[in-house]
Amino acid sequence: AAEGMDLVIGVGFIFTDDVLALAKEYPNVRFANVDMSVPVGKDGAPLPLPTNLRALKFREEEGSFLVGALAALVGKSKKIGFVGGMDISLIHKFEAGYRAGVKHVCPDCEVIANYAGVTPEAFRNPGRGKEMALAMYNQGVNVIFHASGSTGLGVFEAARTTGKLAIGVDADQYNEAPGFVLTSMVKGIDASVVAAVKAVKEGTFAGGVQQFGLAEQGVGYVYDANNTALIPDAVRAKLDALTADIVAKRITVPSTREGQP
């Protein structure tokens, strides 16, 4: 069925194996996979991808660094929370960046992190999300960042219940708990897909890994009329300065647990 298609796009790391197999089977069709889990060799280096396959990857750690700094700057607590979905390297990127951002602006702050599970079910468990978040809020955490799919709906529910703050992920999640969402760490999945489509149209499509970080406006955080009251101008200015430092490579944000402060 793929023959005759110009471009086939898979959205989610879960499609990695299928997209890889299809790209090899249909060399004349172009494929792109958002959040693809690029296979690595025995030495840990990424293996080359078929020339008709583009992995659309995001430097989630860079956007997470900014919301971590924000959580520490406005949270009025030395304890900051993180709720992850499935305990995998993709979600560790969010945690690592968040932790680094917190520590950058508040070296003596503590990040309390917890994961919902080790299977994909961990992204679909709002009950578990609420339970984990309530435990953190009760420990003195005032802000929790979640990277946990619909498990995060429970985190927002806990924020509403306790009157504390939560940070959304991937898209603007303000509507999940208006007034209790500090911001959301957003990924420009749309921009990455448009870039792939444009490349096909212009005949410049090339395979391989394409990264979208702060420099490419691939990640960022929501700052708009809904949350300006929660983010003082001085904090906004500080986050702008941190963004400039990351783009200029003056700050290197860790993307794995090993590289954490």
VEXMARKOL-583906 format. One line per 3 residues: number of its first residue (from 1); their letters; for each residue x, y, z of C-alpha. Coordinates in steps of 0.25 Angstrom, whole numbers, plus 2048, in hexadecimal, padded with zeros to 3 digits. Example, Ala and Ser with C-alpha at 12.3 -4.5 7.8 and 13.67 -1.06 7.14 Angstrom:
<keses>
1) AS) 831/7EE/81F | 837/7FC/81D;
</keses>
This chain:
<keses>
1) AAE) 800/800/800 | 80C/809/802 | 810/809/7F4;
4) GMD) 80C/816/7ED | 80D/81E/7FA | 816/82A/7FA;
7) LVI) 818/82A/809 | 813/821/815 | 814/827/823;
10) GVG) 813/81F/830 | 811/827/83C | 817/821/849;
13) FIF) 823/818/84D | 819/80C/84D | 81A/80C/83E;
16) TDD) 829/80B/83D | 82A/7FC/839 | 81F/7FD/82F;
19) VLA) 823/80A/828 | 832/804/828 | 82D/7F7/821;
22) LAK) 824/7FE/817 | 82F/808/813 | 838/7FC/80F;
25) EYP) 82C/7F5/808 | 828/802/800 | 835/809/7FC;
28) NVR) 82E/812/7F3 | 824/818/7FE | 829/822/808;
31) FAN) 826/820/816 | 827/829/823 | 825/824/831;
34) VDM) 822/82E/83C | 82A/82B/849 | 830/81F/842;
37) SVP) 839/816/84B | 845/815/842 | 84C/808/843;
40) VGK) 85A/807/849 | 866/7FE/846 | 86E/7F6/851;
43) DGA) 876/803/853 | 86A/80B/857 | 86B/814/84A;
46) PLP) 85F/816/842 | 85E/80D/836 | 85C/813/828;
49) LPT) 84E/814/823 | 849/810/815 | 84A/81D/80C;
52) NLR) 83B/81D/80B | 838/81E/81A | 839/82B/822;
55) ALK) 838/82A/831 | 832/837/837 | 838/838/845;
58) FRE) 836/843/84F | 840/849/859 | 835/847/864;
61) EEG) 840/849/86F | 842/858/86A | 833/85B/86C;
64) SFL) 833/854/879 | 83F/85B/87E | 837/868/87C;
67) VGA) 82A/863/883 | 833/85E/88E | 83A/86B/890;
70) LAA) 82C/871/890 | 826/867/89B | 832/86B/8A4;
73) LVG) 831/87A/8A2 | 822/87B/8A5 | 81F/86E/8AD;
76) KSK) 822/874/8BB | 827/866/8BF | 835/85F/8BF;
79) KIG) 82D/853/8BB | 82A/851/8AC | 822/846/8A6;
82) FVG) 823/83E/899 | 819/833/895 | 81D/82A/889;
85) GMD) 815/820/882 | 81D/814/87D | 82B/812/883;
88) ISL) 833/813/876 | 83E/81C/870 | 834/825/868;
91) IHK) 82E/829/875 | 83B/82A/87C | 83F/835/873;
94) FEA) 833/83E/879 | 837/83A/887 | 846/83D/885;
97) GYR) 844/84A/87E | 83A/84E/889 | 843/84A/894;
100) AGV) 84E/852/88E | 846/85F/88C | 841/85E/89B;
103) KHV) 84F/85C/8A0 | 855/867/897 | 84C/872/89E;
106) CPD) 84B/86B/8AB | 857/862/8AE | 851/85E/8BC;
109) CEV) 843/85A/8B6 | 83F/84B/8B6 | 838/845/8AA;
112) IAN) 82F/83A/8AE | 82C/831/8A2 | 823/825/8A0;
115) YAG) 81F/81C/895 | 811/816/892 | 817/809/88D;
118) VTP) 81F/801/884 | 815/7FD/879 | 80E/806/86F;
121) EAF) 802/805/879 | 80A/810/881 | 805/81A/877;
124) RNP) 7F7/817/879 | 7F5/817/888 | 7EF/824/88E;
127) GRG) 7EC/81D/89B | 7FA/81A/89D | 7FE/828/899;
130) KEM) 7F5/82E/8A3 | 7FA/825/8AE | 809/829/8AB;
133) ALA) 806/838/8AA | 7FE/838/8B7 | 809/831/8BE;
136) MYN) 813/83C/8B9 | 80A/848/8BC | 808/842/8CA;
139) QGV) 817/842/8CB | 818/851/8C9 | 81A/851/8BA;
142) NVI) 812/85D/8B4 | 815/85A/8A5 | 815/84D/89D;
145) FHA) 819/84B/88F | 813/83F/888 | 818/837/87C;
148) SGS) 80E/82C/87D | 803/82D/872 | 7F5/82B/877;
151) TGL) 7FB/827/885 | 7FD/836/886 | 7EE/838/887;
154) GVF) 7EF/833/895 | 7FB/83D/898 | 7F2/849/894;
157) EAA) 7E6/843/89C | 7F0/843/8A8 | 7F4/851/8A5;
160) RTT) 7E6/856/8A5 | 7E3/84E/8B2 | 7EF/854/8BA;
163) GKL) 7EF/861/8B3 | 7FD/85F/8AF | 803/860/8A1;
166) AIG) 806/856/896 | 80E/858/889 | 808/852/87C;
169) VDA) 810/84B/871 | 811/84A/861 | 805/853/85F;
172) DQY) 7FF/85F/867 | 7F7/858/872 | 7F1/864/879;
175) NEA) 7E3/85F/877 | 7E5/853/87F | 7E5/85B/88C;
178) PGF) 7E4/86A/889 | 7EB/872/894 | 7F3/867/898;
181) VLT) 7FC/865/88C | 809/86D/88D | 80D/86A/87F;
184) SMV) 80F/85F/875 | 81C/85A/86F | 818/859/860;
187) KGI) 81E/852/855 | 81D/857/846 | 818/849/840;
190) DAS) 810/851/836 | 81D/859/832 | 825/84C/830;
193) VVA) 81A/846/828 | 818/852/81F | 827/853/81D;
196) AVK) 827/844/818 | 81C/847/80F | 822/853/809;
199) AVK) 82F/84B/807 | 828/841/7FF | 821/84B/7F7;
202) EGT) 82E/853/7F4 | 835/846/7F1 | 83F/848/7FC;
205) FAG) 83A/83D/805 | 846/835/80C | 846/82A/816;
208) GVQ) 84D/82A/824 | 84A/831/831 | 845/83F/831;
211) QFG) 845/846/83F | 83C/851/843 | 840/859/850;
214) LAE) 83F/867/855 | 848/86C/849 | 83E/866/83F;
217) QGV) 832/86A/847 | 82F/85B/849 | 82C/85C/857;
220) GYV) 828/868/861 | 81E/86B/86B | 810/872/86B;
223) YDA) 810/881/870 | 803/888/86C | 7F7/88F/873;
226) NNT) 7F3/882/87B | 800/882/883 | 807/88F/882;
229) ALI) 801/892/890 | 809/886/895 | 816/88A/88F;
232) PDA) 81C/897/893 | 824/8A0/889 | 831/89D/890;
235) VRA) 82F/88E/88F | 82B/88F/880 | 838/897/87E;
238) KLD) 840/88D/885 | 83A/882/87C | 83D/88A/870;
241) ALT) 84C/88B/874 | 84C/87C/877 | 846/879/869;
244) ADI) 851/882/863 | 85C/87B/86B | 857/86D/866;
247) VAK) 856/871/858 | 864/877/858 | 869/86A/85F;
250) RIT) 86D/871/86B | 865/868/873 | 865/859/86F;
253) VPS) 858/852/874 | 859/843/878 | 850/83A/871;
256) TRE) 853/82D/879 | 853/82A/888 | 862/828/887;
259) GQP) 864/836/883 | 85C/83C/88F | 861/846/899;
</keses>
